[in-house]
Amino acid sequence: MRERGTPPLPARHSWAHDPARSLLGTWLADDTPLAIRHAVSNLMPRLSLLCAAGQHQGICNNPANRATEHELPHPPAHPHPRHAACYSHDHSGGIATRPRRLLWSHPDRKEKEQLPHGKVSTSGIMRMAAKPGGTPSLSHWGCQVNSAGHLEMDACDLISLTREYGTPVHVVSKKRLLDNCERAKAALASALGSGEVFYSYKTNCVPGILKLIHEQGIGAEVISPYELWVALRLGVPGEKIIYNGPNKTKESLETAVRHGVKLINVDSLTNIRTTVEICRAHGLVANIGVRLCPTVGWSAQFGLKLDNGEATEGLRLINENQDCLQLHGLHMHLGSQITDKSLFQKAMAELAAFLQSADKGAQENLRYLDLGGGFGVPTVREVSGIERRLSSLLGRPFRPPRPEACPTIEEFASVIADTLGRHPNLFPNSPPTVFVEPGRAITSNTQVLLLSVRVMKARKQPIAILDGGLMNITFPTAFEYHEVLAANKMLEQADCNHKLVGRTCTPSDVVYHNTMLPPLAEGDVIAIMDAGAYFTSFSSDFAFPRPPVVLTDNGNHVLLRERETFEGMVARDVDLFAGAAAESRTTAAQGL
């Protein structure tokens, strides 16, 4: 039986007089690819219901119009402090499942009640059915809420840290970082009995963080002359370094060969020829792997494709130059934020089939299978272009991730082990030693970006102007869902739909168009979670200095990276700063 006031779902979707189709027609062009049209078509029944409801701004915050006690789930014993009224408890795994926060009006209702900016109410509202899944507790990020209602990490009040270091500021949990390192190593050892973990430098190339990772016995996976230089400066031995990348310079290749890098994963036929040229010129022998590109996962500009002859030609070139090239490994990297375990099964099956038919001459010394990284995390998900556009058009936040849909690092390792078991003769001489190159899985949930609300604008939808945004320090929010919290209002209800923007002079500087938070005021502090993957890497000094990085550790904190200064931003402008250190300029230019 339906709840009173809840409109019936249509038994069958009708395209006639469809408000969703009318809405989508403003941007779904006639030449839209067929696959996208099919995807949108599958969404139409739900979109029609939402459009018929006629509310696109946020949730109902008027107590007189909220769902009744009988319509809400039974209150949990220990609700998440941020949404105490919105959670039901799942005793199976400590996960609090979150009903959809948006409340939509009955389609027969024609008029809206006037509420404060950013809130919408109607009579006869209904609560949308909750999607399966939920959101992890704050402990996933090593956080909790203190008695002041502030977000804490490693017993450090994050609001107190902003008073000492200012905002924007990145805060890293040492405990969470070390736990993630140990977990990755243990997962590989448990599933495979051996194997090595190499951290993806591109994910978060802060030397203070990298040093802690290497102290746990994890190696370095680098993709550029700069990252190779950082690894060597940190004292990482060559046998703990993998050098990847589609365009390796001659200078950096020579450096890698001379330092005995464990694997130089060649990415093209040109890369192979250049490595041969360098080795012959200096009398060196390179330990190489070959990045192969199966038909599943990433392809684009990377690797040698298995299905067009590139990989076959690559092995032929290596076989002809075995005096200076030792082929020790095969490499694949299938994507980022991967949640589909079958990708590894399919890719390894294609690899096995290829090796059976390929020239055996270059395969004699194969010993390493490098499966790359890209392992997903449960609190982040990619947001498609269609979803971003719909979120903006409908005025509703993105759907949060479903944590249970993301495999754990242990599950990924188990799938790899099972697949290798089905291909016992993958390499000619012995089972391979497996390498993995996690980045996000190591550092994503260890880091929080704290931003201050500098200006509030009371528009139809409240606009919070932050001291950092998409154009300089939150670039991943352009294509990923990240949980956003009001770090100084953790005990307040998140019942107001805000637009969060940065402070550069472009309308594109939007963190999120629709985010449910407590009503914000100037001076409040916003926490963007899972900032440990690609936030520092993609940050820039566009108009403002880059933020500092602070490490928390059991109530203590230490500065890992200072806030960039104006002087630092122009230090390379030699005409203005004639006294800049020539040695620094020379070092920075090497290998570029």
N, C-alpha and C positions, 0 to 999 in steps of 0.2 A: 504493500500500500504506500502511495506517495505521501510525503509530508504535506500538510496543509500549506497552500500558497506556493507550492513548487510546480512549475509548469511541466507538463509531460514531455518526455523526449520524443521527437518524431520517430515513428516506426520506420519511415523511409525518407531519405533526404530528397527534397525537391529543389530543382534548380530555378524554378519559376519564382520571380519576385524575391530573390535571395539577397538579403542585405550583406552577407559576407562576400558574395561574388561581386556585388556592386562596390564594396570597399576595396577588394583586391584588384578590381579592374583598373583602379587608378595607377597601379604600378606593375601589374602582370601583363606584359606586352604580348602582342600576337606572335612574336618570334621567340618567346620564352621556350627554353629546351623542354622536350616532352617529359623528361624525368622529373623536372621541377613541377610541371603541370600535374603529373600524377600525384606527386607528394602533396601539393596544395589540394587536389581533389579529395584525397583521403582525410584532410583536415576539415573539409567543408561542413560536415554535420555539426561539429563542435563549434566552429567559428560562427555558424548561423545562429546557434543558441546564444552565444556570447553577444553577438551583434543585436539580436532581438532583445536581450536584456537591457541594452542601451546604456550601460555604465562602463566608462573607460578610464576612470581616474584613480580608483583606489578602493579601500575597504570602508565599510560603514563604521563610523566611530561614535555614533549617537546611541547611547544606552537604550533609548526608547525603541530603536529600530534594529538592535542586534538580534541574532538568532536566540531563541528561547533556550532555557536550561535543558529542555528535553531534546533540542536539536544538536547540542554540542556533546562531544565525547565526555566520558566521566573524567573528572580532574585527576591527573597523575599524582602519585605520592610525592614524587620529587621532580617537579617540572623544571624545564630549562628556564633560568632566571630571566631570559630576554623575552620569552613568550609564554609566561606561566599559564595564561588562559587559552593558549592555542595548541597545546601538546597533549597527546595521549601517550601512555607508556608501554613500551614493548619490553617485557622482562626477559626475552630470549637473549639479548645481546647488549643491553644498556643503551639502545638506540631509541631516541624519542621520535616518533613519527609525527609529521606536521601536516594537519589538514590544510587545504588550500586557504590562503589568507583572504582572497578576494571574495566579496559578497556581492551578488548581482541581483538586480530587481526583477520582480515578476514582469513579464513582457506586456501585461495589460496595463501596468502603471504608466501614466503619461508624464507625471510631473515629478521633479526632484525637490527635496527640501534643501534649503540653503544652509550650508555649514561653513565653518572656517576653511580657509584656503587649504587645498590639498586633500580634502575629505569629501566624500559623497555619501549621501544617505537616501534611501527611498522607503516607502511603506511596502510591506509584503515581500521583504527581501528573502532570498534563499541562499543557503550555503552550498557552494559548489562541492561536488564529491571530491574527496581527497584522492590524489594519485597514490599508487603504491610507492613505498619507499619512505625516506625520511632524511634527517640531517644529523650528523654526529654531534655528540656533546662537545663542550668546549675543551674537554681533555684531549680531543684529537689534535688540537694545536698546542697542547701543554698549557692551557689557560684555565682560569677560574674567575669567579667574581668575588671581590672582597666586601667587607661590611659597608664600605662607602659607595657600593654600587659601581665600582670601577673594574675594568678588565685587568687581570693579573697574568703574568707569565713568569714561571720559575720564581714565584714569591716576590716578584717586582711589580709594583703598581705602575701600569703603563702611563697613567695620567701624570704621576710624579716624574716619570722619565721624560715626558714631553716638556715639563717645566725646567728640567735640567739641560736637555739637549735641543729643545725647540722642535718644531715641525716644519716640513715633513721629516720623518725619521723612520728608518727600518730597524726593527727589533728582532733579534734572532735568539731562539731558545737553544742553549747548549745541550741540555738534557735530551730534548727531542732530536737534535741532530745526531748525537752519539747513539741514541736508541735506533734511529733509522739506519745508520751505518751497520750496526751489529745485526739488525734484522735482515738486511740485504745479504750480508755474508752468510748468515746462518741458513737462510732460505736456499741458497745455492749449494752449500755444503750438505744440507739435509737431503735435497732431491737428487743431487748428482755425485755426491761424495768428494767432489773437488770442483775447481773452477775459480775464476778471479773476477773481481768487481773493479771497474774503472769509472770514476765519477766524470760525468759530462761537464767540462769546464764552461761551456757556453751557457749552461743553465743559470749559473750564479758564480761569476768569476771574481769573487771577493777574496783576496789572498788570506785574510784571517780565517775565513770559513774553510777554504781549501786546506789550510794547514791542519785544522782540526780533523778534517776528513782523512787526510793522509796519515795522521797519527793513529788512525784505526786500521791501518793496513790496506787501505783502498788506493788504487792507482789513479792515473790521470788520463782522461780521454780528451785530446786537444784537437782543434780544427783550424788553427791559424798560427802564424809566426809569433804573434803576441802571446797566445796561450801556451805555446811551447816554451817560450822564454820565461813565462811565469813559473811553469812547472819546474824547469831547471833551476831557477832562482830559489825556489822553495826547497831545493835539495832532493827532488824526486829522481831516483835513479832511472836510467834509460829503460831497464827491463820492467819498469812499472808505468811506462808511457805508451799509449796508442795514439798515432797521428792520423787523423781523418781529414776530410775536406775535399771539395771539388776543384780547388785551384791552389795547389801548394807551390810556393816559390822555390826557385833553385837554391837560394841561400838557406831557407829553412829545411829543405830536404837534405842538404849537406850537413847541417847541424844535427838533424835527426839521425842520419846514418853514423856520423862520428860519435854520437853519444850512445849508440847501440840501442836505439828505441826498439821496443819489443815487436811492434808491428807498424809499418807504414802502409796503411790501406790505400792502395792505388785506386783512383776513381775513374780513370779514362785511359784510352790508349796513349794519349799524349803524356799523361802522368807516368806511364810505364817507360816510355822512350826517354823522358827527361831524367828519370831516376837512373836509367842505364848510362846516360851521358855523364851524369855527375859521378857515378861510381867508377867509370872507366877513367875519367879525368884525374881522380884522386886515389885510384887503387883501392877502392872500398867495396864491401859487400853489404847489401841491404837486406834486412829481414822484412819481407813484405807480405801483405794480405791483399786480397782483391775484393773490392766492394761489388757484389752482385745484386742485380735488380730483378726480382721475380715479378710475376704478374699481379701479385697482391701487395697491398701496402703502398708506401711512397715509391714513386718512380721519378717523374719530372726530370731534373737535370742530373740526377745522381746515378753513379755506378755504371756497370756494364750489364746490359740487358741480357737475360737468358734466352729470349725468344727471337732475337734478330741477328745473331752471329757475333755480337760484340764480345760476349764472354768467351766464346770459342777462340776468337782472334787474340784476345788478351792472354789466354793460357798459352797460345802458340808463341807469342812474343816472349813470354817469360821463359818458356822451354828453350828458346833459342839463345837466351842470355843467362843461363844458369851459373855462369862463372861470376856474375856480379849480382844476381837476384836469387835469393832463396825464398821460395814460396812456402811460408809457414802457416798461413791462415786464410780462411774465407770469411767475408764480412757481409752482413745484411743489417739494414736499419729500416724498420717497417713503418715508422710514423711517430706521432706524439700523442700523449694522453690516450694510449691504446687501452680499450676495454674488451676487445674481442680476442680471446685466447686462440681462436682457430686460425688467426693470421699466421702465427708461428708454425702451426701444424701444416698449413698449406704451403708456406714458403719453404720449409725444410723438406717437404715432399718434392717440390720442384727442384730444389738443390740436389737431392739424391738422384733424381732422374737425369739431371744434367751431367753429373759426375760420372754416371754409368756410361754415357755416350761420349764424353770429352776425352781429349788426348791425355793419356796416363803419364806421359813423361814429366810434366811439371807437378804432378800430384805426389811424388814420392816422399817429400818432406813435410806434407801437410800434418799439422798437429793441433791447430787452434780453430775453433768455430766461434766467431765473434758475432753474436746476435743483436748487437746494438742495445738501444734502450727504448725510451718512449712509454714505459709502463705507466698506466694511468693511476690517478689518486682519486679517492672517493668523494672529495669535497669540491672538485673542479670539473667542469665539463665544457666542451666546445659548444658555442652558440652559432647556429647557422645564419646565413644572411637573411633568409626568409623569416626566421624567428626574431632577429633583431628588428626587421622592418615591422613585423606584426606587433612586437612589444611597443614600438613607438606609436603605431597607428591606434592600437587599442588602449594605450595608457596603462599597461599592466606589467609587473615585474617578470623577469625570466623565471621559468620553472627551475627549482633547485635540483641538483643532482640526486640520483637515487644511489646511495652508498652501496647497497647490496648488488648493484649492477656492475660494480667495478671489481675485478678480481684482485686479490691480494698478491703481494710479491711472492708469497709462498705458492699460490696457485699458478702463477706464471712459471715459476721454476719447476713445478710438478709437470706441467704440460710439456715443457722443453724436455724434461727427462723421459717422459712417456713417448714422445715423438722420436727421440734418439733411439729408444729401445726398439722401435719399429724399423729402424734403419741401422742395424748393427754394423754394416759394412760401408758406412758413409765415406770414411777415409780408408785408403788402401792398407795402411799398416797397423793402425790401432784406433780405438775410440778417441774422439777429439776431446781436448780440454776446452770447456765452454767459457767464453768471456761474455759479460754483460756490461752495458754502459749506462746505468740509470742516472738520471739527473733529477727530474721532478720527484721521483719516489724517495730520493734522499733529502732534498731541501725544501720542497714546496711547503709542507705544513710546519716548517720550523720558523717561518719568518712572517712578521706582520708589518704592514705599512701604516703608519699613523699620520693622519692629515687633520688639520684644523679647519673648522668652518670660519672663514674670514668675513663673508658677507652673506646675509640672507635677503632674498627678494620675495615679497609676498605676492606672487603671481597666482593665477588660477591653480597652477601646481607650484608649490614652493620650490625655489631654486636655491640650493646651497652652493656657494662659490668657495671651493677649497683651495688650499695652498699647494696643490699638486693635481695634475690631471693627465689625460690621455696623451697630450702633446709632449710631456717630458718624463713622467715617472710611472704612469699606470697603463702603459700600452697594451698589456695582455687583456685588460678589460674590454678591449675592442672586439674580441672574439671568444672570450671565455666567461663563464659564470664564476664569480668569487663571492663568498659570503661577506657582507658588509655589516658592521656592528657600530653602534654608538658607544664608544669605549667608556664614556663617563656617565652613561645612562642605561646601564645594563639591567637594571631592575624595572625599567619603564616599558610600557607596552609599545610595540612597534606598529603603530596604527596610522601612520601618515605617509603618503606616497610623495617622495621627493625626487627632484632631478638634481643629480650631483655633477658638477662641472669643475673644470680647472680654471686657472687664472690667466691663461694666455688669451690674446685677442683674436680668437677664431671660434666660430660657432661649432667647429668640429671637436673642441676640447671638452668632450662629455665623458665622464666616467661611466655613469649609467643613467638612462633616461627615466627609469622608474625603479625606485628602491624604497621598500617599506622600512621605516625607522621611527623612533619616537619623534615627536615634533622637535625640530632642531632650532638652535639659537646660535648666534655668533659666539665663538669661543668653544663650542663643543668639539669633541675629538672623534673622528671617524677612523675605524680600524678596517683595513682591507686584508682579509685573511689569505693564506696560501700565497704570500708575496715572495716566496723563496725560489720561484721558478720564472725566470726571464724578466722580472721587474727591474733589477739592477742592470741586467745585461742590455735591456732595451732603453734604459733611461738616457736622457740627453741634457745638455745645458741650454736648451732652447729658452732664452730669456731669463732663466733662473738657475742658480747653482744646484748641483745634485746633492741629495740628502746624505747625512751620515748613516753609519751602520753601527748598532750597539748590540753587544752580546750579553744576555742574561744568564746567571748561573747561581741558583739556590739563594736568591735574595741579593746577590751582588750583580754588578754590571760593569762592563768595560767597553771602551770605544774601539771598534775595529777599523773604522774608516771615518776620517774627519769630513765635516761638511765642506763642500767645494767653496772656495772663496772667489770673489770677483777677480783678484789678482791671478788666481789659478786658471780662471776661464780665459784670460788673455796672455798667459805666460808664454805661449808658443808664437805669439805675434812679435817676431823679432824686431820689426821696425819700431814698435812701441816700447818694447822691453829689450833694449840692446844688450843688457847685461845678463840675459837668461843663459843658463848653463849650456854651453855648446855640447858638452858630453851627453846631457839628457836628450838634446835634439838629435844627436847622431844615433844614440841607442834606439830611440823611438822610430827612426827611419829604417833601421836595418830589416831587411827581409820583406819590405812592403812593396 
